[in-house]
Amino acid sequence: MYRNTPHGKPQWTRPLYPDMTPDTIAWNAFLGSAPPRPFDADRYLNWRLFYDYSGGNVHESMSQQLSFCTK
């Protein structure tokens, strides 16, 4: 998930902003079929770091590798 970065310092994280609140984010729409959770702006913005919303590095990057192999 963290692409070989130091523990607790994942790459590709985005900064959170004060206006990221339940009033400005459609949290339930974001969750979709994922397990219900309380609002968390970090999960919303940095969804790639959570298995509830991402399949990890292979899921994120393997499509590019497979596309190259099929040509």
Distance bins in CASP14 RR format, pairs under 12 A and 6 or more apart:
PFRMAT RR
TARGET T0000
AUTHOR 0000-0000-0000
RMODE 2
METHOD distances of the structure
MODEL  1
1 7 0 0 0 0 0 1 0 0 0 0 0
1 8 0 0 0 0 0 1 0 0 0 0 0
1 10 1 0 0 1 0 0 0 0 0 0 0
1 11 0 0 0 0 0 1 0 0 0 0 0
1 12 0 0 0 0 0 1 0 0 0 0 0
1 13 0 0 0 0 0 1 0 0 0 0 0
1 46 0 0 0 0 0 1 0 0 0 0 0
1 47 0 0 0 0 0 1 0 0 0 0 0
1 48 1 0 0 1 0 0 0 0 0 0 0
1 49 1 0 1 0 0 0 0 0 0 0 0
1 50 0 0 0 0 1 0 0 0 0 0 0
1 51 1 0 0 1 0 0 0 0 0 0 0
1 52 0 0 0 0 0 1 0 0 0 0 0
1 53 0 0 0 0 0 1 0 0 0 0 0
1 54 1 0 0 1 0 0 0 0 0 0 0
1 55 0 0 0 0 1 0 0 0 0 0 0
1 56 1 0 1 0 0 0 0 0 0 0 0
1 57 1 0 0 1 0 0 0 0 0 0 0
1 58 0 0 0 0 0 1 0 0 0 0 0
1 59 0 0 0 0 0 1 0 0 0 0 0
1 60 0 0 0 0 1 0 0 0 0 0 0
1 61 0 0 0 0 0 1 0 0 0 0 0
2 8 1 0 0 1 0 0 0 0 0 0 0
2 9 1 0 0 1 0 0 0 0 0 0 0
2 10 1 0 1 0 0 0 0 0 0 0 0
2 11 1 0 0 1 0 0 0 0 0 0 0
2 12 0 0 0 0 1 0 0 0 0 0 0
2 13 0 0 0 0 1 0 0 0 0 0 0
2 46 0 0 0 0 0 1 0 0 0 0 0
2 48 0 0 0 0 1 0 0 0 0 0 0
2 49 1 0 0 1 0 0 0 0 0 0 0
2 50 0 0 0 0 0 1 0 0 0 0 0
2 54 0 0 0 0 0 1 0 0 0 0 0
2 56 0 0 0 0 1 0 0 0 0 0 0
2 57 0 0 0 0 1 0 0 0 0 0 0
2 60 0 0 0 0 0 1 0 0 0 0 0
3 9 0 0 0 0 0 1 0 0 0 0 0
3 10 1 0 0 1 0 0 0 0 0 0 0
3 11 1 0 1 0 0 0 0 0 0 0 0
3 12 1 0 0 1 0 0 0 0 0 0 0
3 13 0 0 0 0 0 1 0 0 0 0 0
3 48 0 0 0 0 1 0 0 0 0 0 0
3 49 0 0 0 0 0 1 0 0 0 0 0
3 56 0 0 0 0 1 0 0 0 0 0 0
3 57 1 0 1 0 0 0 0 0 0 0 0
3 58 0 0 0 0 0 1 0 0 0 0 0
3 60 0 0 0 0 1 0 0 0 0 0 0
3 61 0 0 0 0 1 0 0 0 0 0 0
4 10 0 0 0 0 0 1 0 0 0 0 0
4 11 0 0 0 0 1 0 0 0 0 0 0
4 57 0 0 0 0 1 0 0 0 0 0 0
5 11 1 0 1 0 0 0 0 0 0 0 0
5 12 0 0 0 0 1 0 0 0 0 0 0
5 13 0 0 0 0 1 0 0 0 0 0 0
5 49 0 0 0 0 0 1 0 0 0 0 0
5 57 0 0 0 0 0 1 0 0 0 0 0
8 49 0 0 0 0 1 0 0 0 0 0 0
9 49 0 0 0 0 0 1 0 0 0 0 0
10 42 0 0 0 0 0 1 0 0 0 0 0
10 46 1 0 0 1 0 0 0 0 0 0 0
10 48 0 0 0 0 1 0 0 0 0 0 0
10 49 1 0 1 0 0 0 0 0 0 0 0
10 50 0 0 0 0 0 1 0 0 0 0 0
10 54 0 0 0 0 0 1 0 0 0 0 0
10 56 0 0 0 0 0 1 0 0 0 0 0
10 57 0 0 0 0 0 1 0 0 0 0 0
11 46 0 0 0 0 0 1 0 0 0 0 0
11 48 0 0 0 0 1 0 0 0 0 0 0
11 49 0 0 0 0 1 0 0 0 0 0 0
11 57 0 0 0 0 0 1 0 0 0 0 0
11 60 0 0 0 0 0 1 0 0 0 0 0
12 45 0 0 0 0 0 1 0 0 0 0 0
12 46 1 0 0 1 0 0 0 0 0 0 0
12 47 0 0 0 0 0 1 0 0 0 0 0
12 48 1 0 0 1 0 0 0 0 0 0 0
12 49 0 0 0 0 1 0 0 0 0 0 0
12 54 0 0 0 0 0 1 0 0 0 0 0
12 56 0 0 0 0 0 1 0 0 0 0 0
12 57 0 0 0 0 0 1 0 0 0 0 0
12 60 0 0 0 0 1 0 0 0 0 0 0
12 61 0 0 0 0 0 1 0 0 0 0 0
13 41 0 0 0 0 0 1 0 0 0 0 0
13 42 0 0 0 0 1 0 0 0 0 0 0
13 43 0 0 0 0 0 1 0 0 0 0 0
13 45 0 0 0 0 1 0 0 0 0 0 0
13 46 1 0 1 0 0 0 0 0 0 0 0
13 47 0 0 0 0 0 1 0 0 0 0 0
13 48 0 0 0 0 1 0 0 0 0 0 0
13 49 1 0 0 1 0 0 0 0 0 0 0
13 50 0 0 0 0 0 1 0 0 0 0 0
14 20 0 0 0 0 0 1 0 0 0 0 0
14 41 0 0 0 0 0 1 0 0 0 0 0
14 42 0 0 0 0 1 0 0 0 0 0 0
14 43 0 0 0 0 0 1 0 0 0 0 0
14 44 0 0 0 0 1 0 0 0 0 0 0
14 45 1 0 1 0 0 0 0 0 0 0 0
14 46 1 0 1 0 0 0 0 0 0 0 0
14 47 0 0 0 0 1 0 0 0 0 0 0
14 48 0 0 0 0 1 0 0 0 0 0 0
14 49 0 0 0 0 0 1 0 0 0 0 0
15 41 0 0 0 0 0 1 0 0 0 0 0
15 42 0 0 0 0 0 1 0 0 0 0 0
15 45 0 0 0 0 1 0 0 0 0 0 0
15 46 0 0 0 0 1 0 0 0 0 0 0
16 25 0 0 0 0 0 1 0 0 0 0 0
16 40 0 0 0 0 1 0 0 0 0 0 0
16 41 1 0 1 0 0 0 0 0 0 0 0
16 42 1 0 0 1 0 0 0 0 0 0 0
16 43 0 0 0 0 0 1 0 0 0 0 0
16 44 0 0 0 0 1 0 0 0 0 0 0
16 45 1 0 0 1 0 0 0 0 0 0 0
16 46 0 0 0 0 1 0 0 0 0 0 0
17 24 0 0 0 0 1 0 0 0 0 0 0
17 25 0 0 0 0 0 1 0 0 0 0 0
17 41 0 0 0 0 1 0 0 0 0 0 0
17 42 0 0 0 0 0 1 0 0 0 0 0
17 44 0 0 0 0 0 1 0 0 0 0 0
17 45 0 0 0 0 1 0 0 0 0 0 0
18 24 0 0 0 0 0 1 0 0 0 0 0
18 41 0 0 0 0 1 0 0 0 0 0 0
19 25 0 0 0 0 1 0 0 0 0 0 0
19 41 0 0 0 0 1 0 0 0 0 0 0
19 45 0 0 0 0 0 1 0 0 0 0 0
20 26 0 0 0 0 0 1 0 0 0 0 0
20 27 0 0 0 0 0 1 0 0 0 0 0
20 30 0 0 0 0 0 1 0 0 0 0 0
20 39 0 0 0 0 1 0 0 0 0 0 0
20 40 0 0 0 0 1 0 0 0 0 0 0
20 41 1 0 1 0 0 0 0 0 0 0 0
20 42 0 0 0 0 1 0 0 0 0 0 0
20 43 0 0 0 0 0 1 0 0 0 0 0
20 44 1 0 0 1 0 0 0 0 0 0 0
20 45 1 0 0 1 0 0 0 0 0 0 0
20 46 0 0 0 0 0 1 0 0 0 0 0
21 27 0 0 0 0 1 0 0 0 0 0 0
21 39 1 0 0 1 0 0 0 0 0 0 0
21 40 0 0 0 0 0 1 0 0 0 0 0
21 41 1 0 0 1 0 0 0 0 0 0 0
21 44 0 0 0 0 0 1 0 0 0 0 0
22 28 0 0 0 0 1 0 0 0 0 0 0
22 29 0 0 0 0 0 1 0 0 0 0 0
22 30 0 0 0 0 0 1 0 0 0 0 0
22 38 0 0 0 0 1 0 0 0 0 0 0
22 39 1 0 1 0 0 0 0 0 0 0 0
22 40 0 0 0 0 0 1 0 0 0 0 0
22 41 0 0 0 0 1 0 0 0 0 0 0
22 44 0 0 0 0 0 1 0 0 0 0 0
23 39 0 0 0 0 1 0 0 0 0 0 0
23 41 0 0 0 0 0 1 0 0 0 0 0
24 30 0 0 0 0 0 1 0 0 0 0 0
24 39 0 0 0 0 0 1 0 0 0 0 0
24 41 0 0 0 0 1 0 0 0 0 0 0
24 44 0 0 0 0 0 1 0 0 0 0 0
24 45 0 0 0 0 0 1 0 0 0 0 0
25 31 0 0 0 0 0 1 0 0 0 0 0
25 39 1 0 0 1 0 0 0 0 0 0 0
25 40 0 0 0 0 1 0 0 0 0 0 0
25 41 1 0 0 1 0 0 0 0 0 0 0
25 42 0 0 0 0 0 1 0 0 0 0 0
25 43 0 0 0 0 0 1 0 0 0 0 0
25 44 1 0 1 0 0 0 0 0 0 0 0
25 45 0 0 0 0 1 0 0 0 0 0 0
25 47 0 0 0 0 0 1 0 0 0 0 0
26 32 0 0 0 0 0 1 0 0 0 0 0
26 39 0 0 0 0 0 1 0 0 0 0 0
26 44 0 0 0 0 1 0 0 0 0 0 0
27 34 0 0 0 0 0 1 0 0 0 0 0
27 36 0 0 0 0 1 0 0 0 0 0 0
27 37 0 0 0 0 1 0 0 0 0 0 0
27 38 0 0 0 0 1 0 0 0 0 0 0
27 39 1 0 1 0 0 0 0 0 0 0 0
27 40 0 0 0 0 1 0 0 0 0 0 0
27 41 0 0 0 0 1 0 0 0 0 0 0
27 43 0 0 0 0 1 0 0 0 0 0 0
27 44 1 0 0 1 0 0 0 0 0 0 0
27 45 0 0 0 0 0 1 0 0 0 0 0
28 34 0 0 0 0 0 1 0 0 0 0 0
28 36 0 0 0 0 1 0 0 0 0 0 0
28 37 0 0 0 0 0 1 0 0 0 0 0
28 38 0 0 0 0 0 1 0 0 0 0 0
28 39 0 0 0 0 1 0 0 0 0 0 0
28 44 0 0 0 0 0 1 0 0 0 0 0
29 44 0 0 0 0 0 1 0 0 0 0 0
30 36 0 0 0 0 0 1 0 0 0 0 0
30 37 0 0 0 0 0 1 0 0 0 0 0
30 39 0 0 0 0 1 0 0 0 0 0 0
30 40 0 0 0 0 0 1 0 0 0 0 0
30 41 0 0 0 0 0 1 0 0 0 0 0
30 43 0 0 0 0 1 0 0 0 0 0 0
30 44 1 0 1 0 0 0 0 0 0 0 0
30 45 0 0 0 0 0 1 0 0 0 0 0
30 47 1 0 0 1 0 0 0 0 0 0 0
30 50 0 0 0 0 0 1 0 0 0 0 0
30 52 0 0 0 0 0 1 0 0 0 0 0
30 53 0 0 0 0 1 0 0 0 0 0 0
31 37 1 0 0 1 0 0 0 0 0 0 0
31 38 0 0 0 0 0 1 0 0 0 0 0
31 39 0 0 0 0 1 0 0 0 0 0 0
31 40 0 0 0 0 0 1 0 0 0 0 0
31 43 0 0 0 0 1 0 0 0 0 0 0
31 44 0 0 0 0 1 0 0 0 0 0 0
31 47 0 0 0 0 0 1 0 0 0 0 0
31 50 0 0 0 0 0 1 0 0 0 0 0
31 52 0 0 0 0 1 0 0 0 0 0 0
31 53 0 0 0 0 1 0 0 0 0 0 0
32 47 0 0 0 0 0 1 0 0 0 0 0
32 52 0 0 0 0 0 1 0 0 0 0 0
32 53 0 0 0 0 1 0 0 0 0 0 0
33 52 0 0 0 0 1 0 0 0 0 0 0
33 53 0 0 0 0 0 1 0 0 0 0 0
34 40 0 0 0 0 0 1 0 0 0 0 0
34 43 0 0 0 0 1 0 0 0 0 0 0
34 44 0 0 0 0 0 1 0 0 0 0 0
34 47 0 0 0 0 1 0 0 0 0 0 0
34 50 0 0 0 0 1 0 0 0 0 0 0
34 51 0 0 0 0 1 0 0 0 0 0 0
34 52 1 0 1 0 0 0 0 0 0 0 0
34 53 1 0 0 1 0 0 0 0 0 0 0
34 54 0 0 0 0 0 1 0 0 0 0 0
34 55 0 0 0 0 0 1 0 0 0 0 0
35 43 0 0 0 0 0 1 0 0 0 0 0
35 50 0 0 0 0 0 1 0 0 0 0 0
35 51 0 0 0 0 0 1 0 0 0 0 0
35 52 1 0 0 1 0 0 0 0 0 0 0
35 53 0 0 0 0 0 1 0 0 0 0 0
36 52 0 0 0 0 0 1 0 0 0 0 0
37 43 1 0 0 1 0 0 0 0 0 0 0
37 44 0 0 0 0 0 1 0 0 0 0 0
37 47 0 0 0 0 0 1 0 0 0 0 0
37 50 0 0 0 0 1 0 0 0 0 0 0
37 52 1 0 0 1 0 0 0 0 0 0 0
37 53 0 0 0 0 0 1 0 0 0 0 0
38 44 0 0 0 0 0 1 0 0 0 0 0
39 45 0 0 0 0 0 1 0 0 0 0 0
40 46 0 0 0 0 1 0 0 0 0 0 0
40 47 0 0 0 0 0 1 0 0 0 0 0
40 49 0 0 0 0 0 1 0 0 0 0 0
40 50 0 0 0 0 1 0 0 0 0 0 0
40 52 0 0 0 0 0 1 0 0 0 0 0
40 53 0 0 0 0 0 1 0 0 0 0 0
41 47 0 0 0 0 0 1 0 0 0 0 0
42 48 0 0 0 0 0 1 0 0 0 0 0
42 49 0 0 0 0 1 0 0 0 0 0 0
42 50 0 0 0 0 1 0 0 0 0 0 0
42 53 0 0 0 0 0 1 0 0 0 0 0
43 49 0 0 0 0 1 0 0 0 0 0 0
43 50 1 0 1 0 0 0 0 0 0 0 0
43 51 0 0 0 0 0 1 0 0 0 0 0
43 52 1 0 0 1 0 0 0 0 0 0 0
43 53 1 0 0 1 0 0 0 0 0 0 0
43 54 0 0 0 0 0 1 0 0 0 0 0
44 50 0 0 0 0 1 0 0 0 0 0 0
44 52 0 0 0 0 0 1 0 0 0 0 0
44 53 0 0 0 0 1 0 0 0 0 0 0
45 53 0 0 0 0 0 1 0 0 0 0 0
46 52 0 0 0 0 0 1 0 0 0 0 0
46 53 0 0 0 0 1 0 0 0 0 0 0
46 54 0 0 0 0 1 0 0 0 0 0 0
47 53 1 0 1 0 0 0 0 0 0 0 0
47 54 1 0 0 1 0 0 0 0 0 0 0
47 55 0 0 0 0 0 1 0 0 0 0 0
47 56 0 0 0 0 0 1 0 0 0 0 0
47 60 0 0 0 0 0 1 0 0 0 0 0
48 54 1 0 1 0 0 0 0 0 0 0 0
48 55 0 0 0 0 1 0 0 0 0 0 0
48 56 1 0 0 1 0 0 0 0 0 0 0
48 57 0 0 0 0 1 0 0 0 0 0 0
48 59 0 0 0 0 1 0 0 0 0 0 0
48 60 1 0 0 1 0 0 0 0 0 0 0
48 61 0 0 0 0 0 1 0 0 0 0 0
49 55 0 0 0 0 0 1 0 0 0 0 0
49 56 0 0 0 0 1 0 0 0 0 0 0
49 57 0 0 0 0 0 1 0 0 0 0 0
49 60 0 0 0 0 0 1 0 0 0 0 0
50 56 0 0 0 0 1 0 0 0 0 0 0
51 57 0 0 0 0 0 1 0 0 0 0 0
51 58 0 0 0 0 0 1 0 0 0 0 0
51 59 0 0 0 0 1 0 0 0 0 0 0
51 60 0 0 0 0 0 1 0 0 0 0 0
53 59 0 0 0 0 0 1 0 0 0 0 0
53 60 0 0 0 0 0 1 0 0 0 0 0
54 60 1 0 0 1 0 0 0 0 0 0 0
54 61 0 0 0 0 0 1 0 0 0 0 0
55 61 0 0 0 0 0 1 0 0 0 0 0
55 62 0 0 0 0 1 0 0 0 0 0 0
55 63 0 0 0 0 0 1 0 0 0 0 0
56 62 0 0 0 0 1 0 0 0 0 0 0
57 63 0 0 0 0 0 1 0 0 0 0 0
57 64 0 0 0 0 0 1 0 0 0 0 0
57 65 0 0 0 0 0 1 0 0 0 0 0
58 64 0 0 0 0 0 1 0 0 0 0 0
58 65 0 0 0 0 1 0 0 0 0 0 0
58 66 0 0 0 0 0 1 0 0 0 0 0
59 65 0 0 0 0 0 1 0 0 0 0 0
59 66 0 0 0 0 0 1 0 0 0 0 0
61 67 0 0 0 0 0 1 0 0 0 0 0
61 68 0 0 0 0 0 1 0 0 0 0 0
62 68 0 0 0 0 0 1 0 0 0 0 0
62 69 0 0 0 0 0 1 0 0 0 0 0
63 69 0 0 0 0 0 1 0 0 0 0 0
63 70 0 0 0 0 0 1 0 0 0 0 0
64 70 0 0 0 0 0 1 0 0 0 0 0
64 71 0 0 0 0 0 1 0 0 0 0 0
65 71 0 0 0 0 0 1 0 0 0 0 0
END
